[in-house]
Amino acid sequence: AQRPHQRKKYLKYVLDNADNSMMQVFNAISKASAASPLLSGVIFGTSRGLIGDSSAQRLEGRGSTEKFEQDWRRTATYVTWSNCVVLFYESLVYRLLFPRIFPTYIGGKFIRSNVIKATLVDNLFIVPALYFPAFYAFKDSFIPTLDGLSPASPTDNNILSPEKIKRSLTEAMSHYKHDFFVQNASSMLFWAPTGYIMFKYAPPAHRVAFSSVLSCCYVLILSTATQFLEKERQAPEVARLMRRATKI
């Protein structure tokens, strides 16, 4: 009769110690972040982009007979994007904005409804309406696409012309429209539960550190999904060019 009670007591002891260890790590990271927010943000962004995309590329290359070669241009895309996310999204929204709009505790009382609201606003509004459009504009309009092809014509020297910017942004949004369901579904499956945990347990000062650890896994998902969708979208065009070549 005492065994279930002992197991529960032991499990509580393990979880309490794990929680204390994690909080010590996050406390140390948060102190360093507060001392130098710009430097720590760059470190967080670079780490998640490098680890996530490098892992994705290695997973994609498994089973191939060819020798693995890192696509550093693609990795640089995710490193740069991850830095932008840390500095202009997570630091502002998770650390400053959400704690004011959706405080986890009011007068020492846990407000579950605010945690749910923060999770829903993040996943149902910010990510589909702001995060992904910005990501597609970034990768398709301002840097070469993931397969190494530039969206600009080789003969177009005026890359920053209003016409060129408008055309590339239109193409980027068209790509996002094509990928909307897959990207948002995979994002929500990952970030809805982990976001709830973050908003519930992580103090605002710890959220960027908490998100950065999780984002190493998410960048892997984002990179793999985006590369898959990119190849899928280009397959009809490649087939058309091959058919055209056989007729010449």
C-alpha positions as CSV (number, residue, x, y, z in Angstrom):
1,A,0.0,0.0,0.0
2,Q,3.0,2.2,0.5
3,R,4.7,1.5,-2.8
4,P,2.5,3.9,-5.0
5,H,3.0,6.6,-2.4
6,Q,6.8,6.0,-2.4
7,R,7.0,6.1,-6.2
8,K,5.0,9.3,-6.2
9,K,7.3,10.8,-3.6
10,Y,10.4,9.7,-5.5
11,L,9.0,11.1,-8.8
12,K,8.3,14.4,-7.1
13,Y,11.9,14.5,-5.7
14,V,13.3,13.8,-9.2
15,L,11.1,16.5,-10.9
16,D,11.9,19.1,-8.2
17,N,15.6,18.5,-8.6
18,A,15.4,18.6,-12.4
19,D,13.3,21.8,-12.1
20,N,15.9,23.4,-9.8
21,S,18.8,22.4,-12.1
22,M,17.0,23.9,-15.1
23,M,16.2,27.1,-13.3
24,Q,19.8,27.5,-12.3
25,V,20.9,27.1,-15.9
26,F,18.2,29.6,-17.1
27,N,19.1,32.0,-14.3
28,A,22.7,32.0,-15.4
29,I,21.8,32.5,-19.0
30,S,19.3,35.3,-18.2
31,K,22.0,37.1,-16.1
32,A,24.4,37.0,-19.0
33,S,21.5,38.1,-21.3
34,A,20.7,41.1,-19.1
35,A,24.4,42.1,-18.9
36,S,24.8,42.1,-22.7
37,P,21.4,41.6,-24.5
38,L,22.8,42.3,-28.0
39,L,25.7,39.8,-27.7
40,S,23.6,37.1,-26.0
41,G,20.9,37.6,-28.7
42,V,23.5,37.1,-31.4
43,I,24.8,34.0,-29.7
44,F,21.3,32.5,-29.2
45,G,20.3,33.2,-32.9
46,T,23.6,31.9,-34.3
47,S,23.5,28.8,-32.2
48,R,19.9,27.8,-33.1
49,G,20.4,28.6,-36.8
50,L,23.6,26.7,-37.1
51,I,22.6,23.7,-35.1
52,G,19.1,23.4,-36.5
53,D,19.9,23.8,-40.2
54,S,23.1,21.7,-40.0
55,S,21.2,18.9,-38.4
56,A,18.4,19.2,-41.0
57,Q,21.0,18.9,-43.9
58,R,22.6,15.9,-42.3
59,L,19.2,14.2,-41.9
60,E,18.3,15.0,-45.5
61,G,21.6,13.5,-46.7
62,R,21.2,10.2,-44.9
63,G,21.0,7.2,-47.2
64,S,22.6,9.1,-50.0
65,T,25.6,7.6,-51.8
66,E,27.2,11.0,-52.4
67,K,29.6,12.5,-49.9
68,F,27.9,15.0,-47.6
69,E,28.7,18.6,-48.2
70,Q,27.3,21.4,-46.1
71,D,25.3,24.0,-47.9
72,W,26.7,27.1,-46.1
73,R,24.6,29.5,-48.1
74,R,21.5,27.8,-46.8
75,T,22.9,27.7,-43.3
76,A,23.7,31.4,-43.4
77,T,20.0,32.0,-44.3
78,Y,18.8,30.4,-41.1
79,V,21.6,31.9,-38.9
80,T,20.7,35.4,-40.1
81,W,17.0,34.8,-39.9
82,S,17.3,33.3,-36.4
83,N,19.2,36.4,-35.2
84,C,16.4,38.6,-36.5
85,V,13.9,36.5,-34.7
86,V,15.7,36.7,-31.4
87,L,16.4,40.4,-31.5
88,F,13.2,41.7,-33.1
89,Y,10.5,39.1,-32.2
90,E,11.2,37.1,-29.1
91,S,13.0,39.8,-27.1
92,L,10.2,42.3,-27.8
93,V,7.1,40.0,-27.7
94,Y,8.0,37.2,-25.2
95,R,10.1,39.3,-22.8
96,L,8.4,42.7,-22.9
97,L,5.0,42.7,-24.6
98,F,3.3,39.5,-23.5
99,P,4.2,39.9,-19.8
100,R,2.3,43.2,-19.8
101,I,-0.7,42.1,-21.9
102,F,-1.0,38.5,-20.6
103,P,0.7,38.3,-17.2
104,T,1.1,34.8,-15.9
105,Y,0.6,35.9,-12.3
106,I,-1.5,38.7,-10.9
107,G,-1.2,39.4,-7.2
108,G,0.6,36.0,-6.8
109,K,-2.3,34.1,-8.4
110,F,-1.7,32.0,-11.5
111,I,-3.9,33.1,-14.4
112,R,-4.3,30.1,-16.7
113,S,-6.5,32.1,-19.1
114,N,-3.7,34.5,-19.8
115,V,-1.3,31.6,-20.6
116,I,-3.9,30.2,-23.0
117,K,-4.5,33.6,-24.6
118,A,-0.7,34.2,-25.1
119,T,-0.3,30.7,-26.7
120,L,-3.3,31.3,-29.0
121,V,-2.3,34.8,-30.1
122,D,1.3,33.6,-30.8
123,N,0.3,30.6,-32.8
124,L,-2.9,31.8,-34.5
125,F,-2.0,35.4,-35.2
126,I,1.6,36.3,-34.9
127,V,3.1,33.2,-36.5
128,P,0.8,32.9,-39.6
129,A,0.2,36.7,-40.1
130,L,3.7,38.1,-39.3
131,Y,6.4,35.5,-38.7
132,F,6.0,33.4,-41.8
133,P,5.3,36.3,-44.2
134,A,8.5,37.9,-42.9
135,F,10.4,34.7,-43.3
136,Y,9.3,34.2,-46.9
137,A,10.0,37.8,-47.8
138,F,13.4,37.4,-46.2
139,K,14.5,34.2,-47.9
140,D,12.8,34.8,-51.3
141,S,13.2,38.5,-51.7
142,F,16.5,39.5,-50.1
143,I,18.7,36.5,-50.3
144,P,19.0,33.7,-52.9
145,T,16.4,31.0,-52.6
146,L,17.4,27.8,-50.8
147,D,18.4,25.9,-53.9
148,G,21.0,28.5,-54.8
149,L,19.0,30.3,-57.5
150,S,18.5,34.1,-57.2
151,P,15.0,35.4,-57.6
152,A,16.4,38.3,-59.6
153,S,17.2,37.9,-63.3
154,P,21.0,37.7,-64.0
155,T,20.5,40.7,-66.4
156,D,18.7,42.8,-63.7
157,N,21.4,45.0,-62.2
158,N,18.9,47.3,-60.4
159,I,18.0,44.8,-57.7
160,L,16.7,47.5,-55.3
161,S,14.3,49.0,-57.9
162,P,10.7,49.4,-56.7
163,E,9.5,47.1,-59.5
164,K,12.0,44.4,-58.6
165,I,11.1,44.6,-54.8
166,K,7.4,44.5,-55.6
167,R,7.8,41.5,-57.9
168,S,10.0,39.5,-55.5
169,L,7.7,40.2,-52.6
170,T,4.7,39.1,-54.7
171,E,6.5,35.9,-55.5
172,A,7.5,35.3,-51.9
173,M,3.8,35.7,-50.7
174,S,2.8,33.3,-53.5
175,H,5.2,30.7,-52.2
176,Y,3.9,31.2,-48.7
177,K,0.3,30.8,-49.9
178,H,1.4,27.5,-51.4
179,D,3.1,26.3,-48.2
180,F,0.7,27.9,-45.7
181,F,-0.9,24.7,-44.4
182,V,2.2,22.6,-44.0
183,Q,4.3,25.4,-42.4
184,N,1.6,26.5,-40.0
185,A,0.6,23.0,-39.1
186,S,4.1,21.9,-38.3
187,S,4.7,25.1,-36.4
188,M,1.6,24.8,-34.3
189,L,2.2,21.1,-33.5
190,F,5.6,22.1,-32.1
191,W,5.0,25.6,-30.6
192,A,1.5,25.2,-29.1
193,P,2.4,22.8,-26.4
194,T,6.0,24.1,-25.8
195,G,4.7,27.7,-25.9
196,Y,2.1,26.9,-23.2
197,I,4.9,25.4,-21.1
198,M,7.1,28.5,-21.7
199,F,4.4,31.1,-20.8
200,K,3.4,29.1,-17.8
201,Y,6.7,28.2,-16.2
202,A,9.4,30.5,-17.7
203,P,9.7,34.0,-16.2
204,P,9.8,36.7,-18.8
205,A,13.6,37.2,-18.3
206,H,14.1,33.5,-19.1
207,R,11.8,33.1,-22.1
208,V,14.4,34.0,-24.8
209,A,16.8,31.5,-23.4
210,F,14.0,28.9,-23.1
211,S,12.8,29.5,-26.6
212,S,16.4,29.4,-28.0
213,V,16.9,25.9,-26.6
214,L,13.7,24.7,-28.2
215,S,14.3,26.6,-31.4
216,C,17.3,24.4,-32.2
217,C,14.8,21.7,-32.7
218,Y,12.3,23.9,-34.5
219,V,14.8,25.3,-37.0
220,L,15.5,21.7,-37.9
221,I,11.8,21.3,-38.7
222,L,11.5,24.7,-40.4
223,S,14.6,24.0,-42.6
224,T,13.5,20.5,-43.5
225,A,9.9,21.5,-44.3
226,T,10.9,24.5,-46.3
227,Q,13.5,22.6,-48.4
228,F,10.9,19.9,-49.1
229,L,8.3,22.4,-50.1
230,E,10.9,24.3,-52.2
231,K,11.7,21.2,-54.2
232,E,8.1,20.2,-54.5
233,R,7.2,23.7,-55.9
234,Q,10.1,23.6,-58.4
235,A,9.4,20.0,-59.6
236,P,6.8,21.0,-62.3
237,E,9.1,23.8,-63.7
238,V,12.0,21.4,-63.8
239,A,9.9,18.8,-65.7
240,R,8.7,21.4,-68.1
241,L,12.3,22.5,-68.9
242,M,13.3,18.9,-69.4
243,R,10.4,18.3,-71.8
244,R,11.3,21.4,-73.6
245,A,15.0,20.4,-73.8
246,T,14.1,17.0,-75.4
247,K,12.2,18.8,-78.2
248,I,15.2,20.9,-79.1
